[in-house]
Amino acid sequence: MREYAVIYERGNDGGWGAYAPDLPGLGVVGDSFEEAEQLIREGIAIHIDGLKEDGLPIPEPTTLAARVAVAA
């Protein structure tokens, strides 16, 4: 099993976007965080299945994400 970092971003309209930096070309948009989370999970599975079907290598997860606290 592989674990990919996923970046979630809130849009100006209140919706959410998500993408996996290690899987170029994969990005989703949902009306809520929960919808974006579900769509990115499904999208990762579909993306990897497509790579397998095309005989292409599956990228190794290399991206790490962390929150950094700063005084603002």
PDB file of N, H, CA, C and O in Angstrom:
ATOM      1  N   MET A   1       0.845  -1.174   0.000  1.00  0.00           N
ATOM      2  CA  MET A   1       0.000   0.000   0.000  1.00  0.00           C
ATOM      3  C   MET A   1       0.894   1.241   0.000  1.00  0.00           C
ATOM      4  O   MET A   1       1.908   1.289   0.696  1.00  0.00           O
ATOM      5  N   ARG A   2       0.513   2.216  -0.769  1.00  0.00           N
ATOM      6  H   ARG A   2      -0.311   2.177  -1.334  1.00  0.00           H
ATOM      7  CA  ARG A   2       1.229   3.492  -0.826  1.00  0.00           C
ATOM      8  C   ARG A   2       0.356   4.591  -0.252  1.00  0.00           C
ATOM      9  O   ARG A   2      -0.871   4.538  -0.334  1.00  0.00           O
ATOM     10  N   GLU A   3       0.998   5.574   0.323  1.00  0.00           N
ATOM     11  H   GLU A   3       1.995   5.617   0.390  1.00  0.00           H
ATOM     12  CA  GLU A   3       0.283   6.734   0.859  1.00  0.00           C
ATOM     13  C   GLU A   3       0.812   7.983   0.161  1.00  0.00           C
ATOM     14  O   GLU A   3       2.004   8.284   0.219  1.00  0.00           O
ATOM     15  N   TYR A   4      -0.087   8.697  -0.495  1.00  0.00           N
ATOM     16  H   TYR A   4      -1.055   8.452  -0.542  1.00  0.00           H
ATOM     17  CA  TYR A   4       0.276   9.915  -1.209  1.00  0.00           C
ATOM     18  C   TYR A   4      -0.154  11.138  -0.421  1.00  0.00           C
ATOM     19  O   TYR A   4      -1.239  11.164   0.160  1.00  0.00           O
ATOM     20  N   ALA A   5       0.691  12.140  -0.405  1.00  0.00           N
ATOM     21  H   ALA A   5       1.573  12.120  -0.877  1.00  0.00           H
ATOM     22  CA  ALA A   5       0.325  13.422   0.197  1.00  0.00           C
ATOM     23  C   ALA A   5      -0.750  14.068  -0.669  1.00  0.00           C
ATOM     24  O   ALA A   5      -0.671  14.037  -1.897  1.00  0.00           O
ATOM     25  N   VAL A   6      -1.739  14.644  -0.031  1.00  0.00           N
ATOM     26  H   VAL A   6      -1.803  14.669   0.966  1.00  0.00           H
ATOM     27  CA  VAL A   6      -2.808  15.356  -0.729  1.00  0.00           C
ATOM     28  C   VAL A   6      -2.875  16.766  -0.162  1.00  0.00           C
ATOM     29  O   VAL A   6      -2.863  16.954   1.054  1.00  0.00           O
ATOM     30  N   ILE A   7      -2.945  17.744  -1.036  1.00  0.00           N
ATOM     31  H   ILE A   7      -2.955  17.591  -2.025  1.00  0.00           H
ATOM     32  CA  ILE A   7      -3.068  19.137  -0.642  1.00  0.00           C
ATOM     33  C   ILE A   7      -4.519  19.558  -0.856  1.00  0.00           C
ATOM     34  O   ILE A   7      -5.077  19.371  -1.937  1.00  0.00           O
ATOM     35  N   TYR A   8      -5.119  20.124   0.180  1.00  0.00           N
ATOM     36  H   TYR A   8      -4.665  20.276   1.058  1.00  0.00           H
ATOM     37  CA  TYR A   8      -6.493  20.633   0.105  1.00  0.00           C
ATOM     38  C   TYR A   8      -6.441  22.150   0.181  1.00  0.00           C
ATOM     39  O   TYR A   8      -5.731  22.719   1.010  1.00  0.00           O
ATOM     40  N   GLU A   9      -7.196  22.797  -0.689  1.00  0.00           N
ATOM     41  H   GLU A   9      -7.773  22.335  -1.364  1.00  0.00           H
ATOM     42  CA  GLU A   9      -7.249  24.262  -0.706  1.00  0.00           C
ATOM     43  C   GLU A   9      -8.695  24.717  -0.750  1.00  0.00           C
ATOM     44  O   GLU A   9      -9.499  24.217  -1.537  1.00  0.00           O
ATOM     45  N   ARG A  10      -9.011  25.668   0.107  1.00  0.00           N
ATOM     46  H   ARG A  10      -8.358  26.074   0.746  1.00  0.00           H
ATOM     47  CA  ARG A  10     -10.361  26.233   0.100  1.00  0.00           C
ATOM     48  C   ARG A  10     -10.430  27.315  -0.968  1.00  0.00           C
ATOM     49  O   ARG A  10      -9.556  28.179  -1.041  1.00  0.00           O
ATOM     50  N   GLY A  11     -11.455  27.267  -1.787  1.00  0.00           N
ATOM     51  H   GLY A  11     -12.164  26.565  -1.728  1.00  0.00           H
ATOM     52  CA  GLY A  11     -11.652  28.267  -2.828  1.00  0.00           C
ATOM     53  C   GLY A  11     -12.355  29.498  -2.304  1.00  0.00           C
ATOM     54  O   GLY A  11     -12.943  29.470  -1.222  1.00  0.00           O
ATOM     55  N   ASN A  12     -12.300  30.570  -3.056  1.00  0.00           N
ATOM     56  H   ASN A  12     -11.822  30.593  -3.934  1.00  0.00           H
ATOM     57  CA  ASN A  12     -12.973  31.811  -2.668  1.00  0.00           C
ATOM     58  C   ASN A  12     -14.486  31.653  -2.614  1.00  0.00           C
ATOM     59  O   ASN A  12     -15.168  32.421  -1.935  1.00  0.00           O
ATOM     60  N   ASP A  13     -15.012  30.668  -3.321  1.00  0.00           N
ATOM     61  H   ASP A  13     -14.458  30.044  -3.873  1.00  0.00           H
ATOM     62  CA  ASP A  13     -16.457  30.437  -3.345  1.00  0.00           C
ATOM     63  C   ASP A  13     -16.930  29.510  -2.233  1.00  0.00           C
ATOM     64  O   ASP A  13     -18.116  29.189  -2.161  1.00  0.00           O
ATOM     65  N   GLY A  14     -15.999  29.069  -1.349  1.00  0.00           N
ATOM     66  H   GLY A  14     -15.035  29.330  -1.408  1.00  0.00           H
ATOM     67  CA  GLY A  14     -16.358  28.167  -0.262  1.00  0.00           C
ATOM     68  C   GLY A  14     -16.173  26.703  -0.597  1.00  0.00           C
ATOM     69  O   GLY A  14     -16.257  25.851   0.286  1.00  0.00           O
ATOM     70  N   GLY A  15     -15.922  26.395  -1.870  1.00  0.00           N
ATOM     71  H   GLY A  15     -15.854  27.088  -2.589  1.00  0.00           H
ATOM     72  CA  GLY A  15     -15.667  25.016  -2.267  1.00  0.00           C
ATOM     73  C   GLY A  15     -14.235  24.622  -1.914  1.00  0.00           C
ATOM     74  O   GLY A  15     -13.471  25.426  -1.379  1.00  0.00           O
ATOM     75  N   TRP A  16     -13.890  23.396  -2.217  1.00  0.00           N
ATOM     76  H   TRP A  16     -14.510  22.743  -2.652  1.00  0.00           H
ATOM     77  CA  TRP A  16     -12.565  22.879  -1.913  1.00  0.00           C
ATOM     78  C   TRP A  16     -11.955  22.212  -3.138  1.00  0.00           C
ATOM     79  O   TRP A  16     -12.651  21.558  -3.915  1.00  0.00           O
ATOM     80  N   GLY A  17     -10.657  22.384  -3.300  1.00  0.00           N
ATOM     81  H   GLY A  17     -10.092  22.915  -2.668  1.00  0.00           H
ATOM     82  CA  GLY A  17      -9.903  21.688  -4.328  1.00  0.00           C
ATOM     83  C   GLY A  17      -8.901  20.778  -3.654  1.00  0.00           C
ATOM     84  O   GLY A  17      -8.505  21.023  -2.514  1.00  0.00           O
ATOM     85  N   ALA A  18      -8.483  19.725  -4.348  1.00  0.00           N
ATOM     86  H   ALA A  18      -8.805  19.526  -5.274  1.00  0.00           H
ATOM     87  CA  ALA A  18      -7.482  18.811  -3.812  1.00  0.00           C
ATOM     88  C   ALA A  18      -6.643  18.271  -4.955  1.00  0.00           C
ATOM     89  O   ALA A  18      -7.136  18.052  -6.062  1.00  0.00           O
ATOM     90  N   TYR A  19      -5.363  18.059  -4.666  1.00  0.00           N
ATOM     91  H   TYR A  19      -4.963  18.237  -3.767  1.00  0.00           H
ATOM     92  CA  TYR A  19      -4.482  17.439  -5.643  1.00  0.00           C
ATOM     93  C   TYR A  19      -3.387  16.663  -4.927  1.00  0.00           C
ATOM     94  O   TYR A  19      -3.077  16.922  -3.764  1.00  0.00           O
ATOM     95  N   ALA A  20      -2.811  15.710  -5.642  1.00  0.00           N
ATOM     96  H   ALA A  20      -3.063  15.500  -6.586  1.00  0.00           H
ATOM     97  CA  ALA A  20      -1.713  14.898  -5.122  1.00  0.00           C
ATOM     98  C   ALA A  20      -0.468  15.266  -5.932  1.00  0.00           C
ATOM     99  O   ALA A  20      -0.373  14.898  -7.103  1.00  0.00           O
ATOM    100  N   PRO A  21       0.483  15.981  -5.336  1.00  0.00           N
ATOM    101  CA  PRO A  21       1.648  16.446  -6.087  1.00  0.00           C
ATOM    102  C   PRO A  21       2.449  15.333  -6.775  1.00  0.00           C
ATOM    103  O   PRO A  21       3.077  15.573  -7.805  1.00  0.00           O
ATOM    104  N   ASP A  22       2.430  14.136  -6.219  1.00  0.00           N
ATOM    105  H   ASP A  22       1.919  13.942  -5.381  1.00  0.00           H
ATOM    106  CA  ASP A  22       3.189  13.033  -6.817  1.00  0.00           C
ATOM    107  C   ASP A  22       2.456  12.369  -7.981  1.00  0.00           C
ATOM    108  O   ASP A  22       3.002  11.473  -8.625  1.00  0.00           O
ATOM    109  N   LEU A  23       1.233  12.798  -8.252  1.00  0.00           N
ATOM    110  H   LEU A  23       0.789  13.525  -7.729  1.00  0.00           H
ATOM    111  CA  LEU A  23       0.449  12.239  -9.355  1.00  0.00           C
ATOM    112  C   LEU A  23       0.026  13.387 -10.276  1.00  0.00           C
ATOM    113  O   LEU A  23      -1.121  13.834 -10.233  1.00  0.00           O
ATOM    114  N   PRO A  24       0.952  13.857 -11.103  1.00  0.00           N
ATOM    115  CA  PRO A  24       0.664  15.010 -11.976  1.00  0.00           C
ATOM    116  C   PRO A  24      -0.583  14.799 -12.829  1.00  0.00           C
ATOM    117  O   PRO A  24      -0.830  13.710 -13.348  1.00  0.00           O
ATOM    118  N   GLY A  25      -1.349  15.857 -12.955  1.00  0.00           N
ATOM    119  H   GLY A  25      -1.149  16.741 -12.534  1.00  0.00           H
ATOM    120  CA  GLY A  25      -2.552  15.815 -13.776  1.00  0.00           C
ATOM    121  C   GLY A  25      -3.806  15.447 -13.006  1.00  0.00           C
ATOM    122  O   GLY A  25      -4.908  15.497 -13.553  1.00  0.00           O
ATOM    123  N   LEU A  26      -3.649  15.077 -11.739  1.00  0.00           N
ATOM    124  H   LEU A  26      -2.754  15.036 -11.295  1.00  0.00           H
ATOM    125  CA  LEU A  26      -4.803  14.685 -10.942  1.00  0.00           C
ATOM    126  C   LEU A  26      -5.192  15.826 -10.011  1.00  0.00           C
ATOM    127  O   LEU A  26      -4.405  16.254  -9.166  1.00  0.00           O
ATOM    128  N   GLY A  27      -6.402  16.305 -10.178  1.00  0.00           N
ATOM    129  H   GLY A  27      -7.041  15.957 -10.864  1.00  0.00           H
ATOM    130  CA  GLY A  27      -6.929  17.349  -9.308  1.00  0.00           C
ATOM    131  C   GLY A  27      -8.442  17.265  -9.304  1.00  0.00           C
ATOM    132  O   GLY A  27      -9.051  16.886 -10.304  1.00  0.00           O
ATOM    133  N   VAL A  28      -9.049  17.617  -8.184  1.00  0.00           N
ATOM    134  H   VAL A  28      -8.554  17.925  -7.372  1.00  0.00           H
ATOM    135  CA  VAL A  28     -10.505  17.554  -8.066  1.00  0.00           C
ATOM    136  C   VAL A  28     -11.016  18.820  -7.388  1.00  0.00           C
ATOM    137  O   VAL A  28     -10.262  19.539  -6.734  1.00  0.00           O
ATOM    138  N   VAL A  29     -12.310  19.077  -7.556  1.00  0.00           N
ATOM    139  H   VAL A  29     -12.923  18.492  -8.087  1.00  0.00           H
ATOM    140  CA  VAL A  29     -12.970  20.199  -6.901  1.00  0.00           C
ATOM    141  C   VAL A  29     -14.308  19.698  -6.369  1.00  0.00           C
ATOM    142  O   VAL A  29     -15.047  19.006  -7.068  1.00  0.00           O
ATOM    143  N   GLY A  30     -14.608  20.056  -5.126  1.00  0.00           N
ATOM    144  H   GLY A  30     -14.007  20.619  -4.558  1.00  0.00           H
ATOM    145  CA  GLY A  30     -15.873  19.668  -4.517  1.00  0.00           C
ATOM    146  C   GLY A  30     -16.532  20.861  -3.856  1.00  0.00           C
ATOM    147  O   GLY A  30     -15.885  21.873  -3.585  1.00  0.00           O
ATOM    148  N   ASP A  31     -17.809  20.735  -3.603  1.00  0.00           N
ATOM    149  H   ASP A  31     -18.334  19.913  -3.823  1.00  0.00           H
ATOM    150  CA  ASP A  31     -18.553  21.800  -2.935  1.00  0.00           C
ATOM    151  C   ASP A  31     -18.222  21.883  -1.452  1.00  0.00           C
ATOM    152  O   ASP A  31     -18.429  22.920  -0.822  1.00  0.00           O
ATOM    153  N   SER A  32     -17.703  20.784  -0.889  1.00  0.00           N
ATOM    154  H   SER A  32     -17.534  19.941  -1.401  1.00  0.00           H
ATOM    155  CA  SER A  32     -17.336  20.747   0.525  1.00  0.00           C
ATOM    156  C   SER A  32     -16.007  20.013   0.669  1.00  0.00           C
ATOM    157  O   SER A  32     -15.543  19.352  -0.260  1.00  0.00           O
ATOM    158  N   PHE A  33     -15.399  20.142   1.855  1.00  0.00           N
ATOM    159  H   PHE A  33     -15.775  20.680   2.609  1.00  0.00           H
ATOM    160  CA  PHE A  33     -14.161  19.415   2.115  1.00  0.00           C
ATOM    161  C   PHE A  33     -14.398  17.911   1.981  1.00  0.00           C
ATOM    162  O   PHE A  33     -13.591  17.200   1.382  1.00  0.00           O
ATOM    163  N   GLU A  34     -15.500  17.439   2.538  1.00  0.00           N
ATOM    164  H   GLU A  34     -16.155  18.017   3.025  1.00  0.00           H
ATOM    165  CA  GLU A  34     -15.811  16.013   2.503  1.00  0.00           C
ATOM    166  C   GLU A  34     -15.942  15.502   1.068  1.00  0.00           C
ATOM    167  O   GLU A  34     -15.475  14.410   0.744  1.00  0.00           O
ATOM    168  N   GLU A  35     -16.578  16.297   0.219  1.00  0.00           N
ATOM    169  H   GLU A  35     -16.958  17.184   0.482  1.00  0.00           H
ATOM    170  CA  GLU A  35     -16.723  15.886  -1.177  1.00  0.00           C
ATOM    171  C   GLU A  35     -15.365  15.854  -1.865  1.00  0.00           C
ATOM    172  O   GLU A  35     -15.067  14.913  -2.601  1.00  0.00           O
ATOM    173  N   ALA A  36     -14.546  16.861  -1.636  1.00  0.00           N
ATOM    174  H   ALA A  36     -14.788  17.625  -1.038  1.00  0.00           H
ATOM    175  CA  ALA A  36     -13.207  16.887  -2.245  1.00  0.00           C
ATOM    176  C   ALA A  36     -12.379  15.703  -1.759  1.00  0.00           C
ATOM    177  O   ALA A  36     -11.640  15.101  -2.538  1.00  0.00           O
ATOM    178  N   GLU A  37     -12.496  15.370  -0.483  1.00  0.00           N
ATOM    179  H   GLU A  37     -13.096  15.860   0.150  1.00  0.00           H
ATOM    180  CA  GLU A  37     -11.756  14.234   0.071  1.00  0.00           C
ATOM    181  C   GLU A  37     -12.187  12.928  -0.594  1.00  0.00           C
ATOM    182  O   GLU A  37     -11.344  12.102  -0.944  1.00  0.00           O
ATOM    183  N   GLN A  38     -13.475  12.744  -0.767  1.00  0.00           N
ATOM    184  H   GLN A  38     -14.159  13.416  -0.483  1.00  0.00           H
ATOM    185  CA  GLN A  38     -13.980  11.536  -1.426  1.00  0.00           C
ATOM    186  C   GLN A  38     -13.520  11.490  -2.880  1.00  0.00           C
ATOM    187  O   GLN A  38     -13.077  10.447  -3.363  1.00  0.00           O
ATOM    188  N   LEU A  39     -13.625  12.610  -3.570  1.00  0.00           N
ATOM    189  H   LEU A  39     -13.984  13.457  -3.179  1.00  0.00           H
ATOM    190  CA  LEU A  39     -13.244  12.658  -4.986  1.00  0.00           C
ATOM    191  C   LEU A  39     -11.756  12.407  -5.195  1.00  0.00           C
ATOM    192  O   LEU A  39     -11.383  11.745  -6.164  1.00  0.00           O
ATOM    193  N   ILE A  40     -10.889  12.920  -4.307  1.00  0.00           N
ATOM    194  H   ILE A  40     -11.192  13.458  -3.520  1.00  0.00           H
ATOM    195  CA  ILE A  40      -9.457  12.701  -4.494  1.00  0.00           C
ATOM    196  C   ILE A  40      -9.110  11.243  -4.215  1.00  0.00           C
ATOM    197  O   ILE A  40      -8.247  10.681  -4.889  1.00  0.00           O
ATOM    198  N   ARG A  41      -9.761  10.619  -3.239  1.00  0.00           N
ATOM    199  H   ARG A  41     -10.462  11.076  -2.691  1.00  0.00           H
ATOM    200  CA  ARG A  41      -9.520   9.192  -2.981  1.00  0.00           C
ATOM    201  C   ARG A  41      -9.896   8.365  -4.207  1.00  0.00           C
ATOM    202  O   ARG A  41      -9.138   7.498  -4.641  1.00  0.00           O
ATOM    203  N   GLU A  42     -11.065   8.641  -4.753  1.00  0.00           N
ATOM    204  H   GLU A  42     -11.681   9.346  -4.401  1.00  0.00           H
ATOM    205  CA  GLU A  42     -11.509   7.929  -5.957  1.00  0.00           C
ATOM    206  C   GLU A  42     -10.582   8.244  -7.131  1.00  0.00           C
ATOM    207  O   GLU A  42     -10.230   7.360  -7.913  1.00  0.00           O
ATOM    208  N   GLY A  43     -10.195   9.512  -7.241  1.00  0.00           N
ATOM    209  H   GLY A  43     -10.481  10.230  -6.606  1.00  0.00           H
ATOM    210  CA  GLY A  43      -9.337   9.935  -8.340  1.00  0.00           C
ATOM    211  C   GLY A  43      -7.975   9.266  -8.308  1.00  0.00           C
ATOM    212  O   GLY A  43      -7.446   8.885  -9.352  1.00  0.00           O
ATOM    213  N   ILE A  44      -7.400   9.119  -7.116  1.00  0.00           N
ATOM    214  H   ILE A  44      -7.830   9.429  -6.268  1.00  0.00           H
ATOM    215  CA  ILE A  44      -6.099   8.454  -7.011  1.00  0.00           C
ATOM    216  C   ILE A  44      -6.216   7.007  -7.491  1.00  0.00           C
ATOM    217  O   ILE A  44      -5.370   6.538  -8.253  1.00  0.00           O
ATOM    218  N   ALA A  45      -7.242   6.308  -7.058  1.00  0.00           N
ATOM    219  H   ALA A  45      -7.929   6.689  -6.440  1.00  0.00           H
ATOM    220  CA  ALA A  45      -7.431   4.920  -7.476  1.00  0.00           C
ATOM    221  C   ALA A  45      -7.605   4.815  -8.992  1.00  0.00           C
ATOM    222  O   ALA A  45      -7.005   3.946  -9.625  1.00  0.00           O
ATOM    223  N   ILE A  46      -8.412   5.683  -9.569  1.00  0.00           N
ATOM    224  H   ILE A  46      -8.900   6.388  -9.054  1.00  0.00           H
ATOM    225  CA  ILE A  46      -8.639   5.668 -11.018  1.00  0.00           C
ATOM    226  C   ILE A  46      -7.362   6.021 -11.760  1.00  0.00           C
ATOM    227  O   ILE A  46      -7.039   5.399 -12.772  1.00  0.00           O
ATOM    228  N   HIS A  47      -6.633   7.013 -11.265  1.00  0.00           N
ATOM    229  H   HIS A  47      -6.896   7.519 -10.443  1.00  0.00           H
ATOM    230  CA  HIS A  47      -5.388   7.440 -11.901  1.00  0.00           C
ATOM    231  C   HIS A  47      -4.376   6.302 -11.925  1.00  0.00           C
ATOM    232  O   HIS A  47      -3.752   6.043 -12.955  1.00  0.00           O
ATOM    233  N   ILE A  48      -4.211   5.621 -10.791  1.00  0.00           N
ATOM    234  H   ILE A  48      -4.718   5.831  -9.955  1.00  0.00           H
ATOM    235  CA  ILE A  48      -3.260   4.512 -10.719  1.00  0.00           C
ATOM    236  C   ILE A  48      -3.699   3.360 -11.602  1.00  0.00           C
ATOM    237  O   ILE A  48      -2.865   2.745 -12.267  1.00  0.00           O
ATOM    238  N   ASP A  49      -4.987   3.052 -11.626  1.00  0.00           N
ATOM    239  H   ASP A  49      -5.664   3.551 -11.086  1.00  0.00           H
ATOM    240  CA  ASP A  49      -5.491   1.999 -12.527  1.00  0.00           C
ATOM    241  C   ASP A  49      -5.177   2.340 -13.976  1.00  0.00           C
ATOM    242  O   ASP A  49      -4.789   1.465 -14.749  1.00  0.00           O
ATOM    243  N   GLY A  50      -5.341   3.605 -14.350  1.00  0.00           N
ATOM    244  H   GLY A  50      -5.657   4.316 -13.722  1.00  0.00           H
ATOM    245  CA  GLY A  50      -5.035   4.029 -15.722  1.00  0.00           C
ATOM    246  C   GLY A  50      -3.564   3.882 -16.053  1.00  0.00           C
ATOM    247  O   GLY A  50      -3.217   3.459 -17.156  1.00  0.00           O
ATOM    248  N   LEU A  51      -2.692   4.226 -15.115  1.00  0.00           N
ATOM    249  H   LEU A  51      -2.973   4.570 -14.219  1.00  0.00           H
ATOM    250  CA  LEU A  51      -1.259   4.052 -15.336  1.00  0.00           C
ATOM    251  C   LEU A  51      -0.923   2.581 -15.554  1.00  0.00           C
ATOM    252  O   LEU A  51      -0.151   2.242 -16.451  1.00  0.00           O
ATOM    253  N   LYS A  52      -1.507   1.710 -14.731  1.00  0.00           N
ATOM    254  H   LYS A  52      -2.135   1.986 -14.003  1.00  0.00           H
ATOM    255  CA  LYS A  52      -1.281   0.265 -14.870  1.00  0.00           C
ATOM    256  C   LYS A  52      -1.751  -0.225 -16.235  1.00  0.00           C
ATOM    257  O   LYS A  52      -1.033  -0.960 -16.912  1.00  0.00           O
ATOM    258  N   GLU A  53      -2.951   0.178 -16.639  1.00  0.00           N
ATOM    259  H   GLU A  53      -3.534   0.775 -16.089  1.00  0.00           H
ATOM    260  CA  GLU A  53      -3.503  -0.247 -17.931  1.00  0.00           C
ATOM    261  C   GLU A  53      -2.633   0.200 -19.094  1.00  0.00           C
ATOM    262  O   GLU A  53      -2.513  -0.503 -20.097  1.00  0.00           O
ATOM    263  N   ASP A  54      -2.025   1.376 -18.953  1.00  0.00           N
ATOM    264  H   ASP A  54      -2.122   1.947 -18.138  1.00  0.00           H
ATOM    265  CA  ASP A  54      -1.173   1.900 -20.017  1.00  0.00           C
ATOM    266  C   ASP A  54       0.266   1.395 -19.923  1.00  0.00           C
ATOM    267  O   ASP A  54       1.104   1.752 -20.751  1.00  0.00           O
ATOM    268  N   GLY A  55       0.555   0.570 -18.923  1.00  0.00           N
ATOM    269  H   GLY A  55      -0.126   0.280 -18.250  1.00  0.00           H
ATOM    270  CA  GLY A  55       1.893   0.039 -18.756  1.00  0.00           C
ATOM    271  C   GLY A  55       2.909   1.077 -18.304  1.00  0.00           C
ATOM    272  O   GLY A  55       4.107   0.927 -18.543  1.00  0.00           O
ATOM    273  N   LEU A  56       2.436   2.119 -17.657  1.00  0.00           N
ATOM    274  H   LEU A  56       1.462   2.241 -17.463  1.00  0.00           H
ATOM    275  CA  LEU A  56       3.316   3.191 -17.190  1.00  0.00           C
ATOM    276  C   LEU A  56       3.677   2.972 -15.724  1.00  0.00           C
ATOM    277  O   LEU A  56       2.919   2.347 -14.982  1.00  0.00           O
ATOM    278  N   PRO A  57       4.827   3.482 -15.307  1.00  0.00           N
ATOM    279  CA  PRO A  57       5.216   3.306 -13.905  1.00  0.00           C
ATOM    280  C   PRO A  57       4.318   4.104 -12.967  1.00  0.00           C
ATOM    281  O   PRO A  57       3.834   5.181 -13.314  1.00  0.00           O
ATOM    282  N   ILE A  58       4.109   3.563 -11.792  1.00  0.00           N
ATOM    283  H   ILE A  58       4.502   2.688 -11.511  1.00  0.00           H
ATOM    284  CA  ILE A  58       3.340   4.252 -10.758  1.00  0.00           C
ATOM    285  C   ILE A  58       4.335   5.053  -9.928  1.00  0.00           C
ATOM    286  O   ILE A  58       5.252   4.478  -9.341  1.00  0.00           O
ATOM    287  N   PRO A  59       4.166   6.372  -9.870  1.00  0.00           N
ATOM    288  CA  PRO A  59       5.115   7.198  -9.124  1.00  0.00           C
ATOM    289  C   PRO A  59       5.166   6.825  -7.638  1.00  0.00           C
ATOM    290  O   PRO A  59       4.145   6.558  -7.004  1.00  0.00           O
ATOM    291  N   GLU A  60       6.375   6.818  -7.117  1.00  0.00           N
ATOM    292  H   GLU A  60       7.204   7.035  -7.631  1.00  0.00           H
ATOM    293  CA  GLU A  60       6.543   6.615  -5.687  1.00  0.00           C
ATOM    294  C   GLU A  60       6.100   7.888  -4.958  1.00  0.00           C
ATOM    295  O   GLU A  60       6.341   8.994  -5.441  1.00  0.00           O
ATOM    296  N   PRO A  61       5.466   7.735  -3.818  1.00  0.00           N
ATOM    297  CA  PRO A  61       5.129   8.920  -3.027  1.00  0.00           C
ATOM    298  C   PRO A  61       6.406   9.506  -2.417  1.00  0.00           C
ATOM    299  O   PRO A  61       7.118   8.829  -1.675  1.00  0.00           O
ATOM    300  N   THR A  62       6.681  10.755  -2.734  1.00  0.00           N
ATOM    301  H   THR A  62       6.103  11.306  -3.337  1.00  0.00           H
ATOM    302  CA  THR A  62       7.885  11.403  -2.206  1.00  0.00           C
ATOM    303  C   THR A  62       7.582  12.724  -1.515  1.00  0.00           C
ATOM    304  O   THR A  62       8.412  13.231  -0.760  1.00  0.00           O
ATOM    305  N   THR A  63       6.410  13.285  -1.761  1.00  0.00           N
ATOM    306  H   THR A  63       5.736  12.874  -2.374  1.00  0.00           H
ATOM    307  CA  THR A  63       6.060  14.585  -1.188  1.00  0.00           C
ATOM    308  C   THR A  63       5.645  14.431   0.273  1.00  0.00           C
ATOM    309  O   THR A  63       4.868  13.545   0.629  1.00  0.00           O
ATOM    310  N   LEU A  64       6.179  15.309   1.098  1.00  0.00           N
ATOM    311  H   LEU A  64       6.811  16.029   0.809  1.00  0.00           H
ATOM    312  CA  LEU A  64       5.765  15.390   2.498  1.00  0.00           C
ATOM    313  C   LEU A  64       5.135  16.766   2.711  1.00  0.00           C
ATOM    314  O   LEU A  64       5.575  17.751   2.119  1.00  0.00           O
ATOM    315  N   ALA A  65       4.132  16.829   3.534  1.00  0.00           N
ATOM    316  H   ALA A  65       3.775  16.028   4.015  1.00  0.00           H
ATOM    317  CA  ALA A  65       3.483  18.096   3.833  1.00  0.00           C
ATOM    318  C   ALA A  65       3.437  18.277   5.350  1.00  0.00           C
ATOM    319  O   ALA A  65       3.237  17.321   6.099  1.00  0.00           O
ATOM    320  N   ALA A  66       3.621  19.496   5.774  1.00  0.00           N
ATOM    321  H   ALA A  66       3.783  20.272   5.166  1.00  0.00           H
ATOM    322  CA  ALA A  66       3.563  19.807   7.197  1.00  0.00           C
ATOM    323  C   ALA A  66       3.054  21.219   7.375  1.00  0.00           C
ATOM    324  O   ALA A  66       3.232  22.067   6.501  1.00  0.00           O
ATOM    325  N   ARG A  67       2.434  21.465   8.483  1.00  0.00           N
ATOM    326  H   ARG A  67       2.289  20.776   9.193  1.00  0.00           H
ATOM    327  CA  ARG A  67       2.044  22.834   8.841  1.00  0.00           C
ATOM    328  C   ARG A  67       3.146  23.420   9.689  1.00  0.00           C
ATOM    329  O   ARG A  67       3.729  22.743  10.536  1.00  0.00           O
ATOM    330  N   VAL A  68       3.423  24.682   9.453  1.00  0.00           N
ATOM    331  H   VAL A  68       2.949  25.232   8.765  1.00  0.00           H
ATOM    332  CA  VAL A  68       4.464  25.391  10.206  1.00  0.00           C
ATOM    333  C   VAL A  68       3.819  26.583  10.891  1.00  0.00           C
ATOM    334  O   VAL A  68       3.212  27.428  10.234  1.00  0.00           O
ATOM    335  N   ALA A  69       3.948  26.653  12.207  1.00  0.00           N
ATOM    336  H   ALA A  69       4.441  25.967  12.741  1.00  0.00           H
ATOM    337  CA  ALA A  69       3.377  27.761  12.972  1.00  0.00           C
ATOM    338  C   ALA A  69       4.332  28.953  12.945  1.00  0.00           C
ATOM    339  O   ALA A  69       5.532  28.803  13.174  1.00  0.00           O
ATOM    340  N   VAL A  70       3.784  30.139  12.662  1.00  0.00           N
ATOM    341  H   VAL A  70       2.809  30.260  12.476  1.00  0.00           H
ATOM    342  CA  VAL A  70       4.563  31.374  12.662  1.00  0.00           C
ATOM    343  C   VAL A  70       3.735  32.471  13.336  1.00  0.00           C
ATOM    344  O   VAL A  70       2.505  32.444  13.302  1.00  0.00           O
ATOM    345  N   ALA A  71       4.406  33.401  13.928  1.00  0.00           N
ATOM    346  H   ALA A  71       5.405  33.423  13.956  1.00  0.00           H
ATOM    347  CA  ALA A  71       3.712  34.552  14.511  1.00  0.00           C
ATOM    348  C   ALA A  71       3.264  35.463  13.380  1.00  0.00           C
ATOM    349  O   ALA A  71       4.067  35.839  12.526  1.00  0.00           O
ATOM    350  N   ALA A  72       2.006  35.811  13.373  1.00  0.00           N
ATOM    351  H   ALA A  72       1.354  35.505  14.067  1.00  0.00           H
ATOM    352  CA  ALA A  72       1.505  36.661  12.298  1.00  0.00           C
ATOM    353  C   ALA A  72       0.897  37.926  12.863  1.00  0.00           C
ATOM    354  O   ALA A  72       0.418  38.772  12.107  1.00  0.00           O
TER     355      ALA A  72
END
